[in-house]
């Protein structure tokens, strides 16, 4: 592979790195190797062809996955990043290739996922001339990237790419887009590389202020009814252990956001369930009962808080976050604890007293029992003939033991998967939380399988969402990616239909969706597939899917008009959560 | 309650910076009243002065979003009382009408204006001051056939900006130390803490 690269042995000023004459494209790929990149998700095209030409020689160290649509390259990179903790890398061409990335970038931005996208661009002299496949991707993506830069000269490549990888993964992670004109890809220059470790205008981690940690500890120690709510920050900060030690010392009941799931074992005695619109009864109700609310690495999304002016008004709020802009954004913090929770949590744990809070924790269990009786039992062990999404997930838990990575799409099945899937390992729940991108599930599962090849990866998707990115079955076929695809088919755009039923007098406006024969379709892609409609065949069908070596598609026909409960209706307070 | 805020932003001198900052405002449907961007006293660092009408809470959130941008060094916001500011106006007026009917010396004296170009057919006056003073001059010149008027974006000096210049210079001299405190004083922004 490096036969094409001439070593010239020019010493740089620091006498540590040598330079050699390479093309911009070679430099990019060499940088990928130095940054530890192993997998690329991409799609070639005119303006990125010089890079793909060199990639031909790098096929061994760099595994390139050809997706079927650029949007899916970002989702795949997201899935990869979310399970592996590494940065996902995407290649796309200019114009439509680049604009197709936008949804993925927006998703990665709002869910803080580290992704570096390289887009080709027309030759620098053609910029602004409306050249073929020219689009102003830097400006188009500005609101949905953490950082972006257009390279027009190969000399810029090392410094800019090292910044890109540093920015994407550090602090609160996010997507970075680097647009590289075609001339810079072919231009030769003296290449040397140093990893970026510092940018003068960028402070990835705010300095922890001890007095705030002390104030937070005082509040927690004085609390009679403390409650913890946690988000993806715990996972992104690799602070699962620190988090567990924190809640265990103070016996603090802890509820999770959708993206925080799997940071704490689902069976942990202090785990009180999921927050928010379709979250569990106890953590929602108790948010408006607790006296101190400790938020860790979460951002008070409106789906979590419900009506803000009736959210935890009785409580003192302690907010731990790495992003200072999140403090006071939606909920005013009485004590803001800026910093990486990997640092702040142990500081806080040290200062808090061991407490039992026996009665307080028991109250959560009481409410959980009520939820179980009124709504969970019905969902997990339905007495009607039609299959429920919940029972599918329950049986899946029994088979996998909570070991699998669950990648969900968006809608009813997503809420059911997040509510009922058991997680025993961190980084096991991959879903589009903030943006709610239908079509996310299948490509993200592809990335997840590549990011964690040793793990079972199950894409739980709906009949609507899968049709948005169903072409990725081709990617699975071509690359033999062993993902399991579980379609929960209710022949509706279920979540929208549920709202129409509950709030729009059952006017089912364009939510009735027909699907192709998924089983036949899968077989056209050479993916083993099956369909199940009867309860007595469900367990065997799920077992067959999990046991199968390689990719597998299982379609389960579930009740058409089942609803997801509990639910906090829009505009209501979290304590107004409805059980049915 | 909405009031006038002056936002001061130090950024890297980079293509697209205006757009990135402007997005933060437009996304929240906040209109920018004045926007001045120019090189600071240090090469490679730009200083933006942005004036908006907003509530304290909104502007505080906004400034945190601005500061979150990778290429932003530091952002501050101040009320009108906390800054000393000036606007500049240029006025192009026909020479004959103005010299015939007005005592130009009095004009220059009373409004603190200067004549910066004198031609046979027109004179260009310059004045700096607060908005009302510039507006007053527009009104004054109108009856004499004001040909063209332009207002410069507002520039503002922060009353409590102790040590700003030194800090910017220091920034230039060396990369900032790792443990620079950020947002350490959320309300009192008198310390320049890049």
Contacts between the chains, C-beta under 8 A, distances in Angstrom:
chain1	res1	chain2	res2	distance
A	138	B	16	6.1
A	139	B	16	7.1
A	139	B	19	5.9
A	142	B	16	7.2
A	142	B	19	6.0
A	142	B	20	5.5
A	142	B	23	5.6
A	143	B	23	5.1
A	143	B	27	6.4
A	146	B	70	6.7
A	147	B	70	4.5
A	147	B	71	7.6
A	148	B	16	7.8
A	150	B	15	7.4
A	167	B	70	5.7
A	198	B	175	6.4
A	198	B	178	7.5
A	199	B	70	6.9
A	200	B	73	7.2
A	200	B	171	7.0
A	200	B	175	5.1
A	200	B	176	5.5
A	201	B	11	7.2
A	201	B	12	5.4
A	201	B	70	6.6
A	201	B	71	5.3
A	201	B	72	6.1
A	201	B	73	4.6
A	202	B	70	4.8
A	202	B	71	7.8
A	203	B	180	7.0
A	203	B	182	5.1
A	206	B	182	5.4
A	206	B	183	6.3
A	207	B	179	5.8
A	207	B	180	7.5
A	207	B	181	5.1
A	207	B	182	6.7
A	207	B	184	7.2
A	209	B	184	6.9
A	323	B	68	6.8
A	324	B	64	5.9
A	324	B	67	7.5
A	324	B	68	7.5
A	324	B	182	7.0
A	324	B	183	4.9
A	325	B	61	7.4
A	325	B	64	4.0
A	325	B	65	5.3
A	325	B	67	7.4
A	325	B	68	4.7
A	327	B	64	7.7
A	328	B	60	7.4
A	328	B	61	7.1
A	329	B	61	5.9
A	329	B	64	7.8
A	338	B	183	6.8
